[in-house]
Amino acid sequence: MLRTRKQLFAVLICGICFSVFLLADASGYHLLKKIPVVNSEGTWDFASIDESARRLYVAHETQVDVLDVDKETVVGKIPGAQGAHGIAIAPDLGTGFITNGDGAFVMQFDLKTLRVLKTIPTGNLPDAIVYEPATRRVLSFNTVSRNSTVIDASTGNVVETIPLDGKPEFAVSDYAGHVFVDLVDKAIVARIDADKLKITDRWPLEGCDRPTSMAMDRKNHRLFVGCRNLLLAVLNSNDGKKLTALPIGDNVDTTAFDPETGLIFSSTEDGIITVMHEDGPDSFRAVDTIKTQNGSKTMALDLKTHRLFVPSGEVAKLPPATPGGKVRKKVAEKTFAILVLGREQ
C-alpha cells in the first residue's frame, strides 16, 4: 500500500511538472480585441501590414479595407476591386499593389491617399503578390495562366512574364533579389532571380501535399512552407534541402515568422493557429495552439508589437451555382471583424 501511494505521488508530481512545463512553454497569445469592419460584406483573402505607416490592408472581394494597427480602427477603403486577393507594399516608393483575380489586373495605389494610380494587366487569376525591394520589382502570381507578371514598382510598367510550369499559391522575397514561390499542384518551391527574370531552381517538397503558405527566416536562410497534409516543411533557402516537418492544423493558408521572438505561426481554415519556435537554425519545436474562429484562415503579423491580426467572420456554405460546381461561401451580414491576438494581459 505504501509503495502504491508512493507511485501515485510520483505520478502526480510528474503530472504537475509536465503541466507546469506546458504552461511555461505556451506562447501567451490570446484574443485582445475584436475590431468590427462595417460595410464589408463578402469573403476575404490575404492581409498585409505596412510596418512604417502602421496600416493593415485586408483584401475583401470588391475592396481593400485599411486599418490603423495602433489605434485599432478602420481608416479607409480602396474601392473598385474585382476579386481582391493579395496586397504588396513598397514603402520606399510610397505605393502599393493589389491583385484582382476576377479582372486579371493589378491595381497600383498611393499609400498616403489610397487613391488608385494605375491598373496593370496580368495573366489570368492573379492571386499572391510580392514586392522585391533589392530590384524594386513586384511579382504577381497568376493561378490560371501559371505564370508571374513582373512589374517595375517605380513606373507600374510590366517588364516580363515568367512561365512557372505550375500553379502558384504564395511567395516571399529574401530582400536580396530572390523570390520563392510554392507551386501547389507540383509540390515544388521555385526560386526566381528577380534581376535576371528567370527561375534558377526548382525544389521538390517530398512528403508535402499541396504547399499553400510560406514565410522566411532571412537571417538563417530558412523557408517555412505550409502543406495541406497538416505539415509545415522547413527548407534551407540556399539549396532547397528539407530539414524537418512540423505538425499544423487543417487547410493551412498563411504562415508568418517573427525574427525577434523566433516564433512561427501557421493559420488554418479550421480556426487554429499553430505556434512553433525556432530554437536554432536546425532546431524547432511546437509551442502552442490558439483557437480563433472557423474560416479565419489568413493573418498578418505586426513585427513592432508582435501582434497577430486575423480577419474573421461567420461563414456559411452555399450550394454550387451550377450542378457539379464548387461550394460557394458567404459571410453573414455585419459579422466581419479583425481579431487582434497578443501576449499582453
C-alpha positions as CSV (number, residue, x, y, z in Angstrom):
1,M,0.0,0.0,0.0
2,L,2.8,2.4,0.9
3,R,4.5,1.6,-2.4
4,T,1.3,2.2,-4.3
5,R,0.9,5.6,-2.5
6,K,4.5,6.5,-3.4
7,Q,3.9,5.5,-7.0
8,L,0.7,7.6,-7.2
9,F,2.5,10.5,-5.6
10,A,5.3,10.2,-8.1
11,V,2.8,10.2,-11.0
12,L,1.0,13.2,-9.5
13,I,4.3,15.1,-9.2
14,C,5.3,14.2,-12.8
15,G,1.9,15.3,-14.0
16,I,2.2,18.7,-12.2
17,C,5.7,19.1,-13.6
18,F,4.5,18.3,-17.0
19,S,1.6,20.7,-16.7
20,V,3.9,23.5,-15.5
21,F,6.3,22.7,-18.4
22,L,3.4,23.1,-20.9
23,L,2.2,26.3,-19.2
24,A,5.7,27.8,-19.3
25,D,6.2,26.7,-22.9
26,A,2.9,28.2,-24.1
27,S,3.1,31.2,-26.4
28,G,0.9,33.5,-24.2
29,Y,-1.1,34.7,-27.3
30,H,-4.8,35.2,-26.7
31,L,-7.6,37.4,-28.0
32,L,-7.1,41.1,-27.1
33,K,-9.7,42.8,-29.2
34,K,-12.2,42.4,-32.0
35,I,-12.3,45.3,-34.5
36,P,-15.6,45.4,-36.4
37,V,-15.3,46.4,-40.1
38,V,-18.7,47.7,-41.3
39,N,-19.9,47.8,-44.9
40,S,-17.6,44.9,-45.8
41,E,-19.6,42.0,-47.0
42,G,-18.2,39.1,-48.9
43,T,-15.3,36.7,-48.3
44,W,-11.8,37.9,-47.6
45,D,-8.3,36.8,-48.6
46,F,-4.8,38.0,-47.7
47,A,-3.9,40.6,-45.2
48,S,-0.7,42.7,-45.2
49,I,0.9,45.3,-42.8
50,D,2.8,48.4,-43.8
51,E,5.2,48.5,-40.8
52,S,6.4,52.1,-41.4
53,A,2.9,53.6,-41.9
54,R,1.3,51.4,-39.3
55,R,-1.5,50.3,-41.6
56,L,-3.2,46.9,-42.1
57,Y,-4.6,46.1,-45.6
58,V,-7.2,43.3,-45.9
59,A,-8.3,42.1,-49.4
60,H,-12.1,41.9,-49.4
61,E,-13.6,41.0,-52.8
62,T,-14.7,44.4,-54.2
63,Q,-12.5,46.5,-52.0
64,V,-9.5,46.5,-49.7
65,D,-10.2,47.5,-46.0
66,V,-7.5,49.7,-44.4
67,L,-6.9,49.9,-40.7
68,D,-4.6,51.8,-38.3
69,V,-2.9,49.0,-36.3
70,D,-2.0,51.2,-33.4
71,K,-5.4,52.9,-33.0
72,E,-7.1,49.7,-34.0
73,T,-9.7,51.5,-36.1
74,V,-10.7,51.5,-39.8
75,V,-9.2,54.5,-41.6
76,G,-10.3,53.9,-45.2
77,K,-11.1,51.6,-48.1
78,I,-9.8,51.2,-51.6
79,P,-12.8,50.5,-53.7
80,G,-13.2,49.3,-57.3
81,A,-11.5,45.9,-56.9
82,Q,-12.6,42.8,-58.9
83,G,-11.9,39.9,-56.7
84,A,-9.1,41.3,-54.5
85,H,-6.6,38.7,-53.3
86,G,-3.2,39.9,-52.3
87,I,-1.5,43.2,-51.4
88,A,2.1,44.1,-51.8
89,I,3.6,47.2,-50.1
90,A,6.5,49.2,-51.5
91,P,7.1,51.7,-48.6
92,D,10.3,53.1,-50.1
93,L,8.3,54.1,-53.2
94,G,5.1,55.2,-51.4
95,T,3.0,52.8,-53.4
96,G,1.1,49.5,-53.1
97,F,-0.3,46.8,-55.4
98,I,-3.4,44.7,-55.3
99,T,-4.2,41.6,-57.3
100,N,-7.7,41.4,-58.9
101,G,-8.4,37.8,-59.6
102,D,-11.7,38.4,-61.4
103,G,-10.4,41.1,-63.6
104,A,-6.8,39.8,-64.5
105,F,-5.1,43.0,-63.4
106,V,-3.2,44.6,-60.6
107,M,-4.2,48.0,-59.1
108,Q,-1.4,50.3,-58.1
109,F,-2.3,52.8,-55.3
110,D,-0.9,55.6,-53.3
111,L,0.0,54.6,-49.7
112,K,-0.9,58.0,-48.3
113,T,-4.1,58.9,-50.1
114,L,-5.2,55.3,-51.0
115,R,-6.0,56.7,-54.5
116,V,-5.7,54.2,-57.3
117,L,-2.9,55.3,-59.7
118,K,-3.0,52.7,-62.4
119,T,-4.4,49.3,-63.5
120,I,-1.8,46.9,-64.8
121,P,-2.8,43.9,-66.9
122,T,-1.6,40.4,-65.7
123,G,-2.2,36.8,-66.5
124,N,-5.4,35.0,-65.6
125,L,-6.5,35.0,-61.9
126,P,-3.6,36.9,-60.2
127,D,-3.5,35.8,-56.5
128,A,-0.4,36.1,-54.5
129,I,1.8,39.2,-55.0
130,V,5.2,40.2,-53.5
131,Y,7.5,43.3,-53.6
132,E,11.2,42.5,-54.0
133,P,13.0,45.6,-52.7
134,A,16.5,44.9,-54.0
135,T,15.3,45.1,-57.6
136,R,12.2,47.3,-56.9
137,R,10.1,44.9,-58.7
138,V,6.6,43.5,-58.0
139,L,5.8,39.9,-58.9
140,S,2.1,38.9,-59.4
141,F,1.5,35.2,-59.4
142,N,-1.3,34.2,-61.8
143,T,-3.0,31.0,-60.9
144,V,-4.8,30.0,-64.1
145,S,-2.2,31.1,-66.6
146,R,0.5,29.6,-64.3
147,N,3.0,32.5,-64.7
148,S,4.3,35.6,-63.0
149,T,3.8,39.1,-64.2
150,V,6.8,41.2,-63.2
151,I,6.2,44.9,-62.7
152,D,8.6,47.8,-62.3
153,A,7.3,49.2,-59.0
154,S,8.7,52.7,-59.8
155,T,6.8,53.1,-63.1
156,G,4.0,50.5,-62.9
157,N,5.1,49.0,-66.2
158,V,5.2,45.3,-67.0
159,V,8.8,44.2,-67.7
160,E,8.4,40.5,-68.1
161,T,6.2,37.4,-67.8
162,I,7.9,34.4,-66.3
163,P,6.4,30.9,-67.0
164,L,6.2,28.8,-63.9
165,D,5.0,25.4,-65.2
166,G,2.8,25.0,-62.1
167,K,0.0,26.6,-60.2
168,P,1.4,29.4,-57.9
169,E,-0.1,29.8,-54.4
170,F,2.1,32.0,-52.2
171,A,5.5,33.8,-52.4
172,V,8.1,35.6,-50.3
173,S,11.2,37.6,-51.0
174,D,14.6,37.3,-49.3
175,Y,15.1,41.1,-49.8
176,A,18.3,40.3,-51.7
177,G,17.0,39.8,-55.3
178,H,15.3,36.4,-55.0
179,V,11.6,35.4,-54.7
180,F,10.4,32.0,-53.6
181,V,7.0,30.6,-54.7
182,D,5.3,27.4,-53.9
183,L,3.6,25.5,-56.8
184,V,0.6,23.8,-55.2
185,D,-0.1,21.2,-57.9
186,K,3.5,20.2,-58.3
187,A,4.6,20.2,-54.6
188,I,7.6,22.3,-55.6
189,V,9.2,25.5,-54.4
190,A,10.7,27.6,-57.3
191,R,13.4,30.2,-56.7
192,I,13.2,33.2,-59.0
193,D,16.0,35.6,-59.8
194,A,14.1,38.9,-59.8
195,D,17.0,40.7,-61.6
196,K,17.6,38.2,-64.4
197,L,13.8,37.4,-64.5
198,K,14.0,33.7,-64.6
199,I,13.6,30.6,-62.4
200,T,17.0,29.4,-61.2
201,D,16.0,26.4,-59.0
202,R,13.0,24.1,-58.6
203,W,13.0,22.1,-55.3
204,P,10.6,19.1,-54.9
205,L,8.8,19.0,-51.5
206,E,8.9,15.4,-50.5
207,G,6.1,14.5,-48.1
208,C,4.3,17.8,-48.6
209,D,0.9,17.7,-50.2
210,R,-0.4,21.0,-51.8
211,P,2.0,23.6,-50.4
212,T,0.0,26.8,-49.9
213,S,1.7,29.2,-47.5
214,M,5.2,30.4,-46.9
215,A,7.3,32.5,-44.6
216,M,11.0,33.1,-44.2
217,D,13.8,33.5,-41.6
218,R,16.1,35.7,-43.7
219,K,18.9,35.7,-41.3
220,N,19.2,31.9,-41.1
221,H,18.1,31.2,-44.6
222,R,15.1,29.1,-43.7
223,L,11.8,28.7,-45.6
224,F,8.7,27.6,-43.8
225,V,6.2,26.1,-46.2
226,G,2.7,25.2,-45.1
227,C,1.3,21.9,-46.6
228,R,-2.3,20.8,-46.8
229,N,-1.5,17.4,-45.3
230,L,-1.2,19.0,-41.8
231,L,2.6,19.7,-42.0
232,L,4.9,22.7,-42.0
233,A,8.0,21.9,-44.1
234,V,11.3,23.7,-43.2
235,L,13.8,24.2,-46.0
236,N,17.3,25.7,-46.4
237,S,16.7,28.6,-48.8
238,N,20.2,28.4,-50.2
239,D,20.0,24.8,-51.6
240,G,16.3,23.7,-51.0
241,K,17.3,20.9,-48.6
242,K,14.4,19.9,-46.5
243,L,15.4,20.0,-42.8
244,T,12.3,18.8,-41.0
245,A,8.5,18.9,-40.9
246,L,6.2,20.0,-38.0
247,P,2.5,19.2,-37.4
248,I,0.0,22.0,-38.0
249,G,-3.8,22.3,-38.5
250,D,-6.1,21.5,-41.4
251,N,-6.2,23.6,-44.6
252,V,-3.3,26.0,-43.9
253,D,-3.5,29.3,-45.7
254,T,-0.9,31.7,-44.0
255,T,2.4,31.3,-42.3
256,A,4.4,34.0,-40.6
257,F,7.7,34.3,-38.8
258,D,8.8,36.7,-36.1
259,P,12.6,37.1,-36.2
260,E,12.7,38.8,-32.8
261,T,10.9,36.1,-30.8
262,G,11.7,33.2,-33.1
263,L,8.0,32.2,-33.2
264,I,6.5,30.6,-36.3
265,F,2.7,30.9,-36.8
266,S,0.5,28.8,-39.2
267,S,-3.1,29.8,-39.6
268,T,-5.6,27.3,-40.9
269,E,-9.2,27.3,-42.1
270,D,-10.4,25.3,-39.1
271,G,-9.8,28.3,-36.9
272,I,-6.5,27.2,-35.5
273,I,-3.1,29.0,-35.3
274,T,-0.3,26.6,-34.6
275,V,2.7,28.2,-32.9
276,M,6.2,26.8,-33.1
277,H,9.6,28.1,-32.0
278,E,12.9,28.2,-33.8
279,D,15.4,27.3,-31.1
280,G,18.2,27.4,-33.7
281,P,18.6,27.2,-37.5
282,D,18.1,23.4,-37.4
283,S,16.0,23.0,-34.2
284,F,12.3,23.6,-34.0
285,R,9.5,22.7,-31.6
286,A,5.8,23.0,-31.1
287,V,4.8,25.7,-28.5
288,D,1.0,26.4,-28.6
289,T,-2.3,26.0,-30.4
290,I,-4.6,29.1,-30.5
291,K,-8.2,28.8,-31.3
292,T,-9.6,31.7,-33.4
293,Q,-12.8,31.2,-35.4
294,N,-13.7,28.7,-38.1
295,G,-12.8,30.1,-41.5
296,S,-10.2,32.5,-40.2
297,K,-7.5,31.2,-42.5
298,T,-5.4,34.3,-43.1
299,M,-3.5,36.7,-40.8
300,A,-0.8,39.4,-40.7
301,L,2.0,39.7,-38.1
302,D,3.0,43.2,-36.8
303,L,6.7,42.9,-36.2
304,K,6.7,46.0,-34.0
305,T,4.1,44.9,-31.4
306,H,4.3,41.1,-32.2
307,R,0.5,41.1,-32.5
308,L,-1.5,39.0,-35.0
309,F,-4.3,40.5,-37.0
310,V,-6.7,37.8,-38.1
311,P,-9.7,38.6,-40.5
312,S,-12.8,36.7,-39.4
313,G,-16.5,36.4,-39.9
314,E,-19.4,33.9,-39.7
315,V,-19.0,31.9,-43.0
316,A,-21.9,29.9,-44.4
317,K,-21.6,27.4,-47.2
318,L,-24.0,27.8,-50.2
319,P,-24.8,25.1,-52.8
320,P,-23.0,25.4,-56.1
321,A,-24.4,27.8,-58.7
322,T,-24.4,25.0,-61.3
323,P,-24.6,21.2,-60.8
324,G,-21.1,19.8,-60.1
325,G,-19.7,23.3,-59.4
326,K,-17.8,24.5,-56.3
327,V,-19.5,25.0,-53.0
328,R,-19.8,28.8,-52.5
329,K,-19.1,30.7,-49.3
330,K,-20.9,33.8,-47.9
331,V,-20.1,35.9,-44.9
332,A,-23.0,36.6,-42.7
333,E,-24.0,40.3,-42.6
334,K,-22.3,42.5,-40.0
335,T,-20.0,39.7,-38.7
336,F,-16.8,40.6,-40.4
337,A,-14.1,41.8,-38.0
338,I,-10.4,41.7,-37.3
339,L,-9.3,39.6,-34.3
340,V,-6.3,41.0,-32.5
341,L,-4.1,38.5,-30.8
342,G,-1.2,39.3,-28.5
343,R,0.6,38.5,-25.3
344,E,-0.5,41.4,-23.2
345,Q,-2.6,40.7,-20.1
